[in-house]
Amino acid sequence: MTTATRPATAAQPAALPSVHMRALLTWIAVFAALTVVQLLVGPYVKGFPMLLRTLVITGIVVPAVVYALVPNLLKARAAVLRRRG
């Protein structure tokens, strides 16, 4: 293809982070989410049996981490890398 016929492309996406970086970002997200959920929900589930309390808390934390926190941390990381580069 010549330059005249080559389609315009958007900026290159940031490379996927290493498994170690993804593990670190996931750990940060899980730690933050667990801390916040324990502070907010903990008093309400205090009297529940441990397994039920864990079920409730993880039922809130896991979706928050998977669908919101980790993707946003990855976007923030990509934005920082783009600014540096």
C-alpha positions in Angstrom: 0.0 0.0 0.0 1.2 3.5 -0.7 0.8 6.3 1.7 -2.1 7.7 -0.4 -4.1 4.5 -0.1 -3.2 3.6 3.5 -6.2 4.2 5.8 -5.7 6.6 8.7 -5.1 4.7 11.9 -5.8 5.9 15.5 -3.0 6.1 18.0 -1.5 2.8 18.9 -3.0 1.4 22.1 -0.6 0.9 25.0 0.9 -2.6 25.2 -0.7 -5.0 27.7 1.1 -4.8 31.1 3.1 -7.8 32.3 1.4 -10.4 34.4 3.3 -9.0 37.4 1.9 -5.5 36.8 -1.6 -6.9 36.3 -1.2 -8.8 39.6 -0.1 -5.6 41.4 -3.0 -3.5 40.0 -5.4 -6.3 40.9 -4.0 -6.4 44.5 -4.3 -2.7 44.8 -7.9 -2.8 43.6 -8.9 -5.7 45.9 -7.3 -4.2 48.9 -9.0 -0.8 48.4 -12.4 -2.4 47.7 -12.2 -4.7 50.6 -11.2 -1.9 53.0 -14.1 0.3 51.8 -16.7 -2.4 51.8 -15.6 -3.6 55.3 -16.0 -0.1 56.6 -19.4 0.5 54.9 -21.0 -2.9 55.1 -19.2 -4.5 58.0 -21.4 -3.1 60.7 -24.5 -4.5 58.9 -23.2 -8.0 58.5 -21.4 -8.2 61.8 -23.8 -10.8 63.3 -23.8 -13.0 60.2 -22.0 -16.4 60.2 -18.5 -16.0 58.7 -19.4 -17.8 55.5 -22.5 -15.6 54.8 -20.5 -12.5 55.7 -17.8 -13.5 53.3 -20.4 -14.3 50.6 -22.0 -10.8 51.0 -18.7 -8.9 51.0 -17.2 -10.8 48.1 -20.5 -10.4 46.2 -19.9 -6.7 46.3 -16.1 -6.6 45.9 -15.5 -9.0 43.0 -17.8 -7.3 40.5 -16.5 -3.9 41.6 -12.9 -5.0 41.0 -13.5 -6.9 37.8 -15.8 -4.5 36.0 -14.7 -1.1 37.4 -11.5 -0.8 39.4 -9.0 -2.9 37.4 -10.1 -1.6 34.0 -9.9 2.0 35.3 -6.5 1.3 36.8 -5.3 -0.1 33.4 -6.6 3.0 31.6 -4.9 5.2 34.1 -1.6 3.3 33.6 -1.9 3.6 29.8 -2.6 7.3 30.1 0.5 7.8 32.3 2.6 5.8 29.9 1.4 7.8 26.9 2.3 11.0 28.7 5.7 9.8 29.4 6.3 8.4 25.9 
